[in-house]
Amino acid sequence: MAMTVNLIEFSTLEKDLAKTRKTPFDYLAPKTGKVYVVAITRDGCPACERQKPKLNRLAAAMAEKHGNKVVFIRTQIKYSSDSAEESLRSKKMLRHYFYPTNVILIRTRDEGAIEYYRNAAPSMSELKKNIETALEIAQFLEKQTA
């Protein structure tokens, strides 16, 4: 079961959020019992380009091991030296500064989506270890809501 990393352009995320009253994290992590791995990447970012194939391999490995319990999302930010506005808006909305930033979200019953982990350009082994731990917590929380 090969899982791909779901791509959401930041402009699309902004438009979708404008139609709802959800926070960005509630929108990106809608269900309990799952782990949502969000990679925030930007046009023209060399570290982002290096991370993409590694993230794709990790997503495939997680899908093979955990099925649809781990969801990978890449939010792509448009950027050029002439236009940094979208990058500035994303930093405010998603509370990041560096590219790529990886965030792991889990959903709770009473607090909605919460941030379990955040790091700028982590190694895939570190990201994997944190995904595994977050999945244990997410499954525990899912049982609490049943």
C-alpha positions in Angstrom: 0.0 0.0 0.0 1.9 3.0 -1.2 0.9 6.2 0.4 1.6 9.5 -1.2 2.1 12.8 0.4 -1.0 14.9 -0.1 -0.2 18.3 -1.6 -2.2 21.4 -0.5 -1.2 24.7 -2.0 -1.1 27.3 0.8 -3.5 29.6 -1.3 -6.0 26.7 -1.4 -5.6 26.2 2.4 -6.3 29.9 3.0 -9.4 29.8 0.7 -10.8 26.6 2.4 -10.2 28.0 5.9 -12.0 31.3 4.9 -15.1 29.2 4.3 -15.0 27.5 7.7 -14.5 28.6 11.3 -11.8 26.0 11.8 -8.2 26.6 12.9 -5.6 25.5 10.4 -4.7 22.5 12.6 -8.4 21.5 13.0 -8.8 21.6 9.2 -5.6 19.6 8.6 -6.3 17.0 11.3 -10.0 16.2 11.2 -10.2 12.7 12.8 -9.2 11.1 16.0 -7.1 8.0 16.0 -4.8 9.2 13.2 -1.5 11.1 13.0 -1.2 14.0 10.6 2.3 14.8 9.4 2.4 18.3 7.9 5.5 19.4 5.9 5.6 23.1 5.3 7.7 23.8 2.2 8.4 26.8 0.0 9.2 27.4 -3.7 13.0 27.8 -4.2 14.0 26.1 -0.9 16.9 23.7 -1.5 16.3 21.9 1.9 12.7 21.4 1.0 13.7 19.8 -2.4 16.1 17.5 -0.6 13.4 16.5 1.9 10.6 15.7 -0.6 11.9 12.3 -1.8 12.8 11.3 1.8 9.3 12.3 3.0 7.7 10.3 0.1 9.7 7.2 1.2 8.7 7.6 4.8 5.1 8.0 3.8 5.2 4.8 1.8 6.9 2.9 4.7 4.3 4.3 7.2 1.4 3.3 4.9 2.8 -0.2 4.6 3.1 -0.5 8.4 0.0 1.5 9.6 -2.3 1.8 6.6 -4.3 5.0 6.7 -3.6 5.8 10.3 -0.8 8.1 9.3 -1.6 11.0 6.9 1.1 13.0 5.2 0.3 16.5 4.0 2.7 18.9 2.3 1.7 22.6 2.3 3.5 24.3 -0.5 4.1 28.1 -0.2 4.6 30.2 -3.3 7.7 32.4 -3.1 9.9 34.5 -5.3 12.4 37.3 -4.5 9.8 39.7 -5.9 6.9 38.3 -3.8 7.2 37.1 -0.2 3.7 37.9 0.8 2.4 34.3 0.8 5.4 33.1 2.8 4.7 35.9 5.4 1.1 34.9 5.7 1.9 31.2 6.1 4.4 32.0 8.9 1.6 33.9 10.7 -1.0 31.2 10.1 1.0 28.1 10.6 3.4 29.5 13.3 6.6 28.5 11.6 9.7 30.4 10.5 12.1 28.0 8.8 11.6 25.8 5.7 11.0 23.0 5.7 9.1 22.7 9.0 7.5 19.4 9.9 4.6 19.3 12.4 2.9 16.2 13.8 -0.8 16.7 14.7 -3.2 14.5 16.6 -6.8 15.2 17.3 -8.3 15.2 20.8 -12.0 15.0 21.7 -12.0 18.1 23.9 -9.2 20.4 22.5 -9.5 19.6 18.8 -6.2 19.1 16.9 -3.1 19.6 19.0 0.5 19.8 18.0 2.5 16.9 19.2 5.8 17.7 17.5 7.5 20.4 15.5 11.0 20.7 14.0 12.8 22.4 11.1 14.3 19.9 8.7 14.4 16.9 11.1 16.1 13.7 10.0 13.6 11.1 8.8 14.6 8.7 11.6 13.7 11.4 14.2 10.4 12.1 12.4 9.6 8.4 12.2 10.2 7.9 15.9 7.9 10.8 16.7 5.2 9.6 14.3 5.3 6.2 16.0 4.9 7.7 19.5 2.2 10.1 18.3 0.3 7.1 16.8 0.2 5.4 20.2 -1.2 8.5 21.8 -3.7 9.0 18.9 -5.0 5.5 19.3 -5.2 5.9 23.1 -7.2 9.1 22.6 -9.5 7.4 20.0 -10.4 4.7 22.6 -11.1 7.4 25.2 -13.7 8.9 22.8 -15.4 5.6 22.0 
